[in-house]
Amino acid sequence: MSTMEKPVKVEPGCEDAFAEQDLHVDKADDMYDEPKEMEGHGMLASALQVLTKEVSRPYWGYNWKARRTQTWHRRITNVAIFTGTLAVALAILQLPLPGLSLESKAQAMPYVETLAAIAAFVSVSWGLLQSIQKHWLLQRHKAEQLRFLKYTTILKLARTGVDTRSMAWAEEIKEEVRRICAIDESDLLRWRNDGPQRDVRSKLEGKATLKSGKEFAQIEEYYKGKRLEKQINYFMRSANKALARDWLTKYPPLILFIASVFCAASHLLISNIEAIREPLGKIVSEPFLGAGLIIMSALLPVFGAAIRTYRSANEFSRNSVRFGAVYHTLDRISKSLAPEMAPERKLELLAQCEQTLEDEHREWFRLMDEAEWYG
């Protein structure tokens, strides 16, 4: 989408989102609508014209900022884990152990350790002072609230059949957008703790008043293709990815810990049992072997802690379960939408989809807010 030639009227509270609106449009996102989808004067087409102008535009700005701050969050986390682990490992390697003299061979090691420690401290401090994680979660929450506004509004049209070309309807959408754009950290914290005030189904109360089944069929087809199918694919991919990373990071910390205990026990045996110490002394220098076992027993838990910190910062295990549960719920609903089903029942199932996605967003926020990203 090219930058608009005419200046855009920015609603109060949305200035930061509008600044990047036309530069970061993702055509694969379910918030993007093709021009042909907005052609005509039907109820859905007219609604998409308003929603694209009033809801999607600020969404692109918030979505881009959320993705950018998330990237910085991950970079800071990875740098802090790597440099912190490196600093501790180098400190252990410089222990004045008998039979293991590294001073003459690695004179630069203390300087590297110092630089690594400073880098770890700066990374964590900068992330905390700049509130990278909080900014990421706030921007993502605003973007998702705009997404929920779009699709809840579309489902509501199937129930109320309001005139989407009226100024009153457009002003109602604008007012809701202004409220979302004005959300701050205190609002986000209250939303996190209080839970949903009204679910999606309560927003769709009332009898269906559509003038024709064709209009409902258009809304159903649009929601299923644009929202439901894309979310099913997204959660399936996310569940598989999280599960794979969960398996890769689940067992190494335990293995490394057991290996460190084995090294400590081996050192104890070699140092105190004559029958073991003498044969080993003929093969390799006993002091060197003992010092090496001490270092390994200290280093291995450090590496295990680094993996555990990376794992807890990303919550692979809990995310794999959460993604999988949402995927199966949405897939089950999708398969339940039979052509012969009554419109009221179809709308109830579609509303259940949107409710599932809202609940998932809340659980995701709580999980990421509690993740120990800095160790």
C-alpha positions in Angstrom: 0.0 0.0 0.0 1.5 3.3 -1.0 1.6 6.4 1.3 -1.6 8.4 1.0 -1.3 11.7 -0.9 -3.9 13.5 1.2 -3.1 14.2 4.9 -4.9 11.9 7.3 -7.0 13.3 10.0 -5.5 11.8 13.2 -7.8 11.1 16.1 -6.6 12.2 19.6 -4.5 9.5 21.2 -3.5 7.8 17.9 -0.8 10.1 16.7 2.0 7.6 17.5 0.3 4.8 15.5 -0.6 7.0 12.5 3.1 8.0 12.1 3.9 4.6 10.7 0.6 3.5 9.4 1.3 3.2 5.6 4.9 2.1 5.9 4.4 -1.2 7.5 1.3 -2.8 6.0 1.5 -6.6 6.0 -0.7 -8.1 3.3 -0.5 -11.5 5.0 -2.1 -10.0 8.1 -5.8 -10.6 8.7 -6.2 -6.9 9.2 -5.4 -6.2 5.5 -8.3 -6.1 3.1 -7.9 -6.1 -0.6 -9.5 -3.2 -2.5 -11.9 -5.6 -4.2 -13.2 -6.7 -0.8 -14.3 -3.1 -0.1 -16.0 -2.5 -3.5 -19.7 -1.9 -3.6 -22.3 -0.5 -1.2 -23.3 -3.7 0.6 -23.2 -3.9 4.3 -19.9 -5.8 4.6 -18.2 -3.7 2.0 -19.3 -0.4 3.6 -18.2 -1.7 7.0 -14.8 -2.6 5.7 -14.3 0.8 4.2 -14.9 2.4 7.6 -12.9 -0.2 9.5 -9.9 0.0 7.1 -9.8 3.8 7.5 -10.5 4.1 11.3 -9.2 0.8 12.8 -6.6 -0.8 10.4 -4.6 2.4 10.0 -3.6 2.8 13.7 -3.2 -1.0 13.9 -0.3 -1.0 11.4 1.6 1.5 13.5 1.1 -0.3 16.8 1.7 -3.7 15.2 5.1 -2.5 13.8 6.2 -0.9 17.0 5.2 -4.1 18.9 7.3 -6.2 16.5 10.2 -3.8 16.8 10.3 -3.7 20.6 9.8 -7.5 20.7 12.9 -7.9 18.5 14.9 -5.6 20.9 13.5 -7.6 23.9 14.8 -10.8 22.4 18.2 -9.3 21.5 18.7 -7.9 25.0 17.7 -11.2 26.6 20.1 -13.3 24.4 23.0 -10.8 24.8 22.5 -10.8 28.6 22.4 -14.6 28.8 25.4 -15.1 26.5 27.7 -12.4 28.1 26.6 -13.2 31.6 27.4 -16.9 31.1 30.7 -16.1 29.4 31.8 -13.8 32.3 31.0 -16.5 34.9 32.7 -19.2 32.9 35.9 -17.1 32.4 35.9 -16.4 36.1 35.8 -20.1 36.9 38.6 -20.9 34.4 40.8 -18.4 36.3 40.6 -20.2 39.6 44.1 -20.8 41.1 43.8 -24.6 41.0 46.8 -26.9 41.6 48.2 -28.3 38.4 46.2 -25.9 36.2 48.0 -22.7 35.4 46.4 -20.6 32.7 47.9 -17.2 33.5 50.8 -17.4 31.0 48.6 -18.9 28.2 45.5 -16.7 28.6 46.6 -13.3 29.8 43.7 -11.7 28.0 41.1 -13.8 29.8 40.5 -11.3 32.7 39.9 -8.5 30.2 37.5 -10.6 28.2 35.7 -11.5 31.5 35.4 -7.8 32.4 34.0 -6.9 29.0 31.5 -9.7 29.2 30.4 -8.8 32.7 30.0 -5.1 31.7 28.0 -6.1 28.5 25.7 -8.3 30.6 25.1 -5.6 33.2 24.5 -2.9 30.5 22.1 -5.1 28.6 19.9 -6.0 31.6 20.1 -2.4 33.0 19.2 -0.8 29.7 16.3 -3.2 29.2 14.9 -2.5 32.6 15.4 1.3 32.4 13.9 1.5 29.0 11.1 -0.8 30.0 11.5 -2.7 26.8 9.2 -5.6 27.8 6.5 -3.2 29.1 6.5 -1.2 25.9 6.4 -4.3 23.8 3.4 -5.7 25.7 1.5 -2.4 25.7 2.0 -1.9 21.9 0.9 -5.5 21.3 -2.1 -5.1 23.5 -3.3 -2.0 21.6 -2.8 -3.7 18.2 -4.7 -6.8 19.4 -7.5 -4.7 20.8 -7.9 -3.0 17.4 -8.0 -6.4 15.8 -10.7 -7.6 18.2 -12.6 -4.4 17.6 -12.7 -5.1 13.8 -13.9 -8.6 14.0 -16.3 -8.2 16.9 -17.8 -5.3 14.9 -18.2 -7.5 11.8 -19.8 -10.3 13.8 -22.1 -7.7 15.5 -23.3 -6.6 12.0 -24.6 -10.1 11.4 -26.7 -9.7 14.6 -27.9 -6.2 14.3 -27.8 -5.4 10.6 -27.1 -1.7 11.3 -26.6 0.8 8.5 -22.8 0.8 8.1 -23.0 3.9 5.9 -24.4 6.1 8.7 -22.3 8.8 10.4 -23.5 7.6 13.8 -22.1 4.1 13.3 -18.8 5.5 12.0 -18.5 7.8 15.1 -19.1 4.9 17.4 -16.2 3.1 15.8 -14.0 6.2 16.1 -14.8 6.6 19.7 -13.8 3.0 20.5 -10.6 3.5 18.6 -9.8 6.6 20.6 -10.4 4.6 23.8 -8.0 1.9 22.7 -5.3 4.4 21.6 -5.5 6.0 25.0 -4.7 2.8 26.9 -1.7 3.2 29.2 0.2 0.9 31.5 -2.3 1.4 34.4 -5.2 0.4 32.2 -3.3 -2.6 31.0 -2.5 -3.7 34.5 -6.2 -3.3 35.5 -7.2 -5.3 32.5 -4.7 -8.0 33.4 -6.0 -8.3 37.0 -9.7 -7.7 36.6 -10.4 -10.0 33.7 -12.9 -9.5 30.9 -15.9 -7.3 31.8 -18.0 -8.6 29.0 -17.5 -11.5 26.7 -18.0 -11.5 23.0 -21.3 -13.3 23.1 -22.7 -10.7 25.4 -21.8 -8.0 22.8 -23.9 -9.8 20.3 -27.1 -9.9 22.2 -30.4 -9.6 20.3 -32.1 -11.2 17.4 -30.7 -11.4 13.9 -32.2 -8.7 11.8 -30.4 -9.2 8.5 -32.6 -8.5 5.5 -31.2 -11.4 3.5 -29.3 -14.6 3.9 -26.8 -13.4 1.3 -25.5 -10.7 3.7 -25.0 -13.2 6.5 -23.3 -15.6 4.1 -20.9 -12.9 3.0 -20.0 -12.1 6.6 -19.6 -15.8 7.4 -17.4 -16.4 4.4 -15.3 -13.4 5.2 -14.8 -14.3 8.8 -13.9 -17.9 8.1 -11.4 -17.1 5.3 -9.9 -14.0 6.8 -9.9 -14.7 10.5 -10.7 -18.3 11.4 -8.5 -20.2 8.9 -5.5 -17.9 9.4 -5.7 -18.2 13.1 -5.9 -22.0 12.9 -2.8 -22.1 10.7 -1.0 -19.6 13.0 -1.7 -21.6 16.2 -0.8 -24.9 14.6 2.6 -23.5 13.4 3.2 -21.8 16.8 2.4 -25.0 18.7 4.7 -27.1 16.6 7.5 -24.6 16.9 7.1 -24.1 20.6 7.0 -27.9 21.1 10.2 -28.4 19.2 12.0 -25.7 21.1 10.6 -27.1 24.4 12.1 -30.5 23.7 15.5 -29.0 22.7 15.7 -27.0 26.0 13.9 -29.2 28.4 16.5 -31.9 29.2 20.0 -30.2 28.8 19.8 -28.4 32.1 19.1 -31.6 34.0 21.8 -33.5 32.0 24.3 -30.8 32.7 23.5 -30.8 36.4 23.8 -34.6 36.7 27.1 -34.4 34.8 28.4 -31.8 37.2 27.5 -34.0 40.2 29.3 -36.9 38.4 32.4 -34.7 38.0 32.3 -33.7 41.7 31.9 -37.3 42.8 34.8 -38.4 40.5 37.0 -35.8 41.9 36.2 -37.0 45.4 37.0 -40.6 44.5 40.2 -39.7 42.7 41.4 -37.5 45.6 40.7 -39.9 48.4 40.8 -43.5 47.1 44.4 -44.7 46.6 43.3 -47.6 44.4 41.8 -45.2 41.9 44.3 -42.4 42.2 47.5 -44.3 41.5 46.4 -46.0 38.1 45.0 -42.6 36.9 48.3 -40.9 37.9 50.1 -43.1 35.4 47.9 -42.0 32.5 47.5 -38.3 33.2 48.7 -35.8 35.8 46.6 -36.3 38.9 46.5 -32.6 39.9 45.6 -31.6 36.3 42.8 -34.2 36.2 41.5 -33.2 39.6 41.5 -29.5 38.7 39.7 -30.3 35.4 37.0 -32.1 37.3 36.5 -29.2 39.7 36.2 -26.8 36.8 33.7 -29.0 35.0 31.6 -29.5 38.1 31.4 -25.7 38.4 31.0 -24.8 34.7 28.3 -27.3 33.7 25.6 -25.9 36.1 26.4 -22.4 34.7 25.6 -23.6 31.2 22.5 -25.3 32.5 21.4 -22.1 34.2 21.9 -20.2 30.9 19.6 -22.7 29.0 17.1 -22.5 31.8 17.0 -18.7 31.7 16.5 -18.8 27.9 13.8 -21.3 28.4 12.0 -19.4 31.1 12.2 -16.1 29.1 10.4 -17.7 26.2 8.1 -20.1 28.1 8.3 -22.8 25.5 6.6 -25.5 27.5 3.5 -23.5 28.6 3.3 -21.8 25.2 3.2 -25.2 23.4 0.3 -26.3 25.6 -1.5 -23.0 25.2 -1.1 -22.8 21.4 -2.1 -26.4 21.0 -5.3 -25.9 23.1 -6.4 -22.9 21.1 -5.6 -24.6 17.8 -7.8 -27.6 18.7 -10.6 -25.4 19.9 -10.7 -23.3 16.7 -10.3 -26.4 14.5 -13.2 -28.1 16.2 -15.4 -25.0 15.8 -14.4 -24.7 12.1 -15.4 -28.3 11.4 -18.7 -27.8 13.2 -19.8 -25.0 10.8 -22.1 -27.1 8.6 -23.8 -25.4 5.6 -27.3 -26.5 6.8 -26.8 -25.0 10.2 -29.1 -22.2 11.3 -27.5 -18.6 11.1 -28.1 -18.0 14.8 -26.1 -21.1 15.7 -23.3 -20.2 13.2 -23.0 -16.8 14.7 -22.8 -18.3 18.1 -19.9 -20.5 17.0 -18.1 -17.6 15.3 -18.5 -15.5 18.5 -17.0 -18.5 20.4 -14.0 -18.3 18.1 -13.5 -14.6 18.9 -14.0 -15.3 22.6 -11.3 -18.0 22.5 -8.9 -15.6 20.8 -9.6 -12.9 23.4 -9.0 -15.3 26.2 -5.8 -16.5 24.6 -4.5 -13.0 24.3 -5.1 -12.4 28.0 -3.3 -15.6 29.0 -0.5 -14.8 26.6 -0.1 -11.4 28.2 -0.1 -12.8 31.8 2.5 -15.4 30.8 4.8 -12.9 29.1 4.4 -10.4 31.9 5.5 -13.0 34.4 8.4 -14.4 32.3 11.8 -14.0 34.0 13.5 -12.7 30.9 16.5 -11.3 32.7 17.2 -14.5 34.8 
